[in-house]
Amino acid sequence: MAGPSLSGRTVIVTGAASGIGAATIQALAEEGATTIGVDRAAMNGPASLTIEMSVTDEAAWSDTVPHVLDRFGTIDGLVNCAGIIRMAPVTDMELDLFRQSMQVNVEGPFLAMKHVLPVMYGQGRGSVVNLSSTAGIAGSPGAAAYCASKAAVRLLSKSVALEALANGSGVRVNSLHPAMAETPMVQDIVAQLGGSADTLDQMRALQPSGRFIPVSAVVDAILFLLSDGSTFINGTDFLVDNGFTAQ
Ligand SMILES: NC(=O)c1ccc[n+]([C@@H]2O[C@H](COP(=O)([O-])OP(=O)(O)OC[C@H]3O[C@@H](n4cnc5c(N)ncnc54)[C@H](O)[C@@H]3O)[C@@H](O)[C@H]2O)c1
């Protein structure tokens, strides 16, 4: 799905220490993009700059955005990958865990966009990719907090896309909805469900193909949405789900 080259573009990727975020940094670096990795955990890999912070910390975003601009001059892309999942039926879920899900998964992208979009509007270009999930389209028992947060990302993204269209800035915003890809987050789900060896097989069996999608399929879609090959793809809920939501 690769679009035109992202060589020379400057892209902020949150959740860059692990899984999809780390693989996105790697792929962008291979394309010759300048990458800024943001995560609350320490980051390895080829990012041009790493910033250890919580995406929920507005003061940190206030510092980070001017710092990135001073260093690199532009911010062409923002990929909001940082996310958490807290599994429990609603009747057993602590309010604090529900709030954590909303803080990281919804307030995180909100704060990132709040601080990065003025730069993109000023430049007259930019692309934002917000990681939602098939769990932002269809419900899932035991994952109500996650589904609620990912559904919020979908309409947050659409609303901001319309704001960007109305101001004529040329900035695009899409939510991306992957099916399950095997990353540390999936291991985390297995651990939260009791860590049985069967759990992964049961999760795979929910997919029409019986398999998870590769992380590279998600990364390809992110790079496409960042690129000029997707100029008229804006405000969409872009699915990479290998038929999951066709069921
Ligand atoms: N893996 C999947 O199957 C899948 C499917 C659909 C959507 N997603 C979404 O894709 C994104 C990436 O998922 P992943 O599988 O790579 O997860 P992951 O657990 O491998 O990585 C998530 C990263 O986010 C970071 N993070 C968490 N809270 C943070 C905070 N407050 N501030 C900064 N960083 C924080 C973690 O440290 C970690 O490095 C998530 O938003 C997830 O919900 C994943």
The ligand as an SDF file (V2000), in Angstrom:
LIG
                    3D

 44 48  0  0  0  0  0  0  0  0999 V2000
   -2.0910   -4.7050   18.5950 N   0  0  0  0  0  0  0  0  0  0  0  0
   -3.3290   -4.7230   18.1970 C   0  0  0  0  0  0  0  0  0  0  0  0
   -3.9070   -5.7940   17.9590 O   0  0  0  0  0  0  0  0  0  0  0  0
   -4.0940   -3.4510   17.9560 C   0  0  0  0  0  0  0  0  0  0  0  0
   -5.2630   -3.5250   17.1890 C   0  0  0  0  0  0  0  0  0  0  0  0
   -5.9920   -2.3530   16.9710 C   0  0  0  0  0  0  0  0  0  0  0  0
   -5.5460   -1.1510   17.4870 C   0  0  0  0  0  0  0  0  0  0  0  0
   -4.3930   -1.1140   18.2470 N   0  0  0  0  0  0  0  0  0  0  0  0
   -3.9880    0.1760   18.7720 C   0  0  0  0  0  0  0  0  0  0  0  0
   -2.7210    0.5020   18.2200 O   0  0  0  0  0  0  0  0  0  0  0  0
   -1.9720    1.2840   19.1630 C   0  0  0  0  0  0  0  0  0  0  0  0
   -0.6260    0.6270   19.3940 C   0  0  0  0  0  0  0  0  0  0  0  0
   -0.8700   -0.6780   19.9570 O   0  0  0  0  0  0  0  0  0  0  0  0
    0.2810   -1.7450   20.1780 P   0  0  0  0  0  0  0  0  0  0  0  0
   -0.3360   -3.0610   19.9410 O   0  0  0  0  0  0  0  0  0  0  0  0
    1.4920   -1.3490   19.4410 O   0  0  0  0  0  0  0  0  0  0  0  0
    0.4820   -1.5930   21.7700 O   0  0  0  0  0  0  0  0  0  0  0  0
    1.7810   -1.7490   22.6790 P   0  0  0  0  0  0  0  0  0  0  0  0
    1.2600   -2.0600   24.0410 O   0  0  0  0  0  0  0  0  0  0  0  0
    2.7550   -2.6750   22.0430 O   0  0  0  0  0  0  0  0  0  0  0  0
    2.3970   -0.2730   22.6550 O   0  0  0  0  0  0  0  0  0  0  0  0
    1.7250    0.7980   23.2500 C   0  0  0  0  0  0  0  0  0  0  0  0
    2.7520    1.8410   23.6490 C   0  0  0  0  0  0  0  0  0  0  0  0
    2.0410    2.9520   24.2210 O   0  0  0  0  0  0  0  0  0  0  0  0
    2.8070    3.4300   25.3090 C   0  0  0  0  0  0  0  0  0  0  0  0
    1.9780    4.1690   26.2310 N   0  0  0  0  0  0  0  0  0  0  0  0
    0.9560    3.6920   26.9800 C   0  0  0  0  0  0  0  0  0  0  0  0
    0.4780    4.6810   27.7550 N   0  0  0  0  0  0  0  0  0  0  0  0
    1.2000    5.7960   27.4800 C   0  0  0  0  0  0  0  0  0  0  0  0
    1.1730    7.1330   27.9540 C   0  0  0  0  0  0  0  0  0  0  0  0
    0.3030    7.5350   28.8870 N   0  0  0  0  0  0  0  0  0  0  0  0
    2.0580    8.0210   27.4230 N   0  0  0  0  0  0  0  0  0  0  0  0
    2.9600    7.6330   26.4930 C   0  0  0  0  0  0  0  0  0  0  0  0
    3.0430    6.3820   26.0190 N   0  0  0  0  0  0  0  0  0  0  0  0
    2.1680    5.4720   26.5070 C   0  0  0  0  0  0  0  0  0  0  0  0
    3.3940    2.1530   25.9350 C   0  0  0  0  0  0  0  0  0  0  0  0
    4.5170    2.4640   26.7740 O   0  0  0  0  0  0  0  0  0  0  0  0
    3.7500    1.3430   24.7060 C   0  0  0  0  0  0  0  0  0  0  0  0
    5.0720    1.6190   24.2860 O   0  0  0  0  0  0  0  0  0  0  0  0
   -2.8350    1.3800   20.4240 C   0  0  0  0  0  0  0  0  0  0  0  0
   -3.5240    2.5980   20.4320 O   0  0  0  0  0  0  0  0  0  0  0  0
   -3.7950    0.2140   20.2670 C   0  0  0  0  0  0  0  0  0  0  0  0
   -4.9730    0.4300   20.9750 O   0  0  0  0  0  0  0  0  0  0  0  0
   -3.6620   -2.2440   18.4780 C   0  0  0  0  0  0  0  0  0  0  0  0
  1  2  1  0
  2  3  2  0
  2  4  1  0
  4  5  1  0
  4 44  2  0
  5  6  2  0
  6  7  1  0
  7  8  2  0
  8  9  1  0
  8 44  1  0
  9 10  1  0
  9 42  1  0
 10 11  1  0
 11 12  1  0
 11 40  1  0
 12 13  1  0
 13 14  1  0
 14 15  2  0
 14 16  1  0
 14 17  1  0
 17 18  1  0
 18 19  2  0
 18 20  1  0
 18 21  1  0
 21 22  1  0
 22 23  1  0
 23 24  1  0
 23 38  1  0
 24 25  1  0
 25 26  1  0
 25 36  1  0
 26 27  1  0
 26 35  1  0
 27 28  2  0
 28 29  1  0
 29 30  1  0
 29 35  2  0
 30 31  1  0
 30 32  2  0
 32 33  1  0
 33 34  2  0
 34 35  1  0
 36 37  1  0
 36 38  1  0
 38 39  1  0
 40 41  1  0
 40 42  1  0
 42 43  1  0
M  CHG  2   8   1  16  -1
M  END
$$$$
